[in-house]
Amino acid sequence: MPDPAPESRSPLFIPEGVPGYGELEGGAPGERLRGSATPSTAASSAEALEAARQGLAIKSRSQFRMAADRFFHHRMALVGLGIFVFLLLVSTIVPLFWTYSYSQITGQFGTAPSLQHPFGTDTIGHDMFAQVLHGTATTIKTALLVAVIATVIGALIGALAGYYGKLADQALMRLTDLVLAVPLLAVLLVLSNKFSKQANSWFFVAILLAALLWTYLARLVRGTFLSLREREFIEAEHAIGASDLRIILRHMIPNAAGSIVVNATLTVAGAILIGAALSFLGLGIQPPEVDLGSLIASGEGAATALPWLFFFPALFIIAAILSVNFIGDGLRDALDPTQRIGT
């Protein structure tokens, strides 16, 4: 009976650029068919191949990193972010070093812009530069607080309605429809008039706005959750016994984060406009506290004789709204990979 064929091994071809290039080894263990490569040479060849593989490897990136890269390639979003950060820093830092306080009477009444008063003074003697900066800070912090509270309320109601469905969905969505059916500005005017003393506080105005601006986000999150709860990874979480709270917080909220973040930026812009409208009508933030809306209302009557009283607050509120909208557009494109972003 013939002896069995000796065990063979696959040949190893040493690639270009490493010792022993072009040599081929193979055959039975310990037998060299061709070439003069030594075991050490073969080992170095294997190391060289592994180094080449590592050099060609593509590092994986997280979804957050990819979204951040797309956002920072969005030119208008960067412009908006720069303007918003500039307004925020200037309105909070410069007043600490400025000569005049926003509530201080300077003794100069209705003077035009100058080196001493870059934005001029109003008819009472307030330095308009200090007033506009303080009003910008008040407007921005009010809008940001509105966005945070409205986003939390809307995301919570939408998540519960979309995840549990049935009776919870019906009850929460009918509540949302009820709030949507009521004219927003009319309700704000009535509540602001009824609580006129508290309406002088920017915090009260923020709570009032947030209580009525969560509805769109609630419906948006509900629709997203209705789609997500039928996905395979959610069914897998149910199969392994994961709790509802874990599924909502760890899996469903992150998948709906894009819609939530974009809507939050739109809420900031909407809060700036509605807060300014309330102040303009005399039912929002009122003296001695000021915001951009109340400054526009104060300067509207003298817009022809003293245009700087109207121009500078209006310029700042337009810059704030446009910057937030640009940021929202950038976030929408960054969080939606199907969008094409020009670089």
ABEGO torsion letter per residue (X at the ends): XBBBBBBBBBBBBBBBGBBGBGBBBEEBBGBBABEABBAAAAAAAAAAAAAAAAAABBBBBBAAAAAAAAAAABAAAAAAAAAAAAAAAAAAAAAAABABBAABBAGBBGBBBBAABAAEBBAAGBBAAAAAAAAAAAAAAAAAAAAAAAAAAAAAAAAAAAAAEEAAAAAAAAAAAAAAABBAAAAAAAAAAABAAAAABAAAAAAAAAAAAAAAAAAAAAAAAAAAAABAAAAAAAAAGBBAAAAAAAAAAAAAAAAAAAAAAAAAAAAAAAAAAAAAAGABBBOABBBAAAAAAAAAAAAAABAAAAAAAAAAAAAAAAAAAAAAAAAAAAABAABBBBX
